[in-house]
Amino acid sequence: MADSWDVVRRPPRHNDEALTGTARLWLRKLPAGRRPQRLCTLYPRIANRIAWIWRDAELTQALLDDLLVDRRGGRAGFPKAIVVELRRLRDYSERGADAESGVGYFGTLRHLLSRH
């Protein structure tokens, strides 16, 4: 018997079973303590999706919230270790990766002013 969610899920793609180059680059750019290693191993399709939209803070927050909150009802949910990684990513994204890396507003401003 097919899973009841099969009718609403998008069809599988060839890169669902492995990390894309985009996801690998995104993973390397994250600070070591923020890298979702288990997510990438167990759910590469989801990691690829997060990596693809990571630069868009609103989309990233919406996706991570959607993954962490069961709005459809009846979801089994992720294992605890994956939930921890997703929450860590959400917090990091929410605060802004630039803020944690030390770039932030002033670093961006310095960069822009140094080009003129």
Residue pairs with C-beta under 8 A, 6 or more apart in sequence:
13 45
15 45
15 48
16 44
16 45
16 48
17 44
17 45
18 44
19 27
19 40
19 44
19 47
19 48
20 48
20 51
20 52
22 48
22 51
22 52
23 40
23 44
23 47
23 48
23 50
23 51
23 52
25 51
26 50
26 51
26 54
27 35
27 36
27 40
27 47
27 51
30 92
30 97
31 92
31 100
31 101
33 88
34 88
34 89
34 92
36 47
36 50
36 82
36 85
36 86
36 88
36 89
37 85
38 79
38 81
38 82
38 85
39 46
39 47
39 82
39 85
39 86
40 47
42 79
42 82
43 78
43 82
46 67
49 63
50 60
50 63
50 64
50 89
53 59
53 60
53 63
54 60
54 93
57 93
57 96
60 93
61 90
61 93
61 94
64 86
64 89
64 90
64 93
65 90
67 78
67 86
68 83
68 86
68 87
68 90
70 77
77 83
78 86
92 100
96 104
98 104
98 107
98 108
103 111
